């Protein structure tokens, strides 16, 4: 029997920003290596909080967070962060160096890679993503779609074992959205994607976790959950467009 | 719409903050231009600029003729880089009046006539005022040229080479970055305000408190996100600056050559020397 290795584990995690108003309560979830998981839920359901807990940007008030078998604590946090790549919702917050190339080299240089090797890696990743013309472009001069792809490229430079993405298709035109979807589909790392774009989740994730008020209300195969109108509507969601069809008639 | 109309439309459409942000980004574009000066090592440019500023400031308050010759260096640089002089003065338009105001009271305190312009006596105070103004303008021009030909990251790398403490240099770099972040937030908030306060000039005094508070909170949130993004990519108090162009022979020649010229202008009365040769 094949044993599925757990990449990310949250066990009975509770978190609140202010006393008496818990965002997450005794939440447990496991993500296995190689899995592609969509984390969906209405605004305020706790999706971004879960991502920040996994990255060690927030500390759980109770429960344990474990990444690739390592407990989230001060000693392990650097190792854990190296294993996880995080694509922020706002790419402007992710790109802070003058050019795309410099931004892509930021992580490798921090992890001790020499500049020459990092430059070669930049070329490889840009070629893989079909973005070679972005290499010397200034971050403030590229379009929103290009920024998103550049942000993904900066994360791929780290060769993370898992990639966490916060609303990767938000504010993108259909063409750029398609490019991002195809890029996500081409990745072989463990992926955890939070989004309200359920059509994108359907295309990129094999498993979906539905959150509501800090609790997991459904966890299963993407198609099963995203076809369940009753379940989705009970938790302030809608069927994806491809299942619901047009509503404007 | 032709280019000129588009430029006019853009300048009208952008609010003041967006213009400020645009100007900030323009500095990066200037630094990315291609010229022999741009190709020099940032360290050479930094050292030469520091020397220029120190020597310019050290001129005696009545040594107007010697000081005037110092303008040749920035003028030469403007022509070599292709950066228009008007761009410099346009970008320095806020600081220039302050610099010009320095020494404004000198003519009142120092009234002794120093020279005659035809039949008009010129007092020492007027000469020292003009000298002070020119010193300020020249130093600003030199600083502008340094920034316009060197990216902030390369400049920071050069500062580190000069053993300026890492904390200070990182602070400078991040301040530069966060000024952009703050200006962006301010532009969004100003737009949102004016859309709900049509015809109103500026922000009403009653909204200043909440406006500033919101700006601070929003900027802090964004700055936190940026910092998180750095942390998640392995940042730990040590910034890897962009690779600095190596300091080659041509850089050494440029630096030493110009410093020698500056010192010559400072300690030899070039104007008088040239004058005496012409008269002979």
Interface residues (C-beta under 8 A of the other chain):
Chain A: X55 X57 X78 X81 X82 X84 X85 X86 X88 X90 X92 X93 X94 X96 X97 X98 X102 X105 X106 X107 X109 X110 X111 X115 X138 X140 X141 X154 X158
Chain B: X25 X28 X29 X32 X151 X152 X153 X177 X180 X184 X222 X225 X226 X228 X229 X230 X231 X232 X233 X234 X235 X236 X238 X240 X242 X243
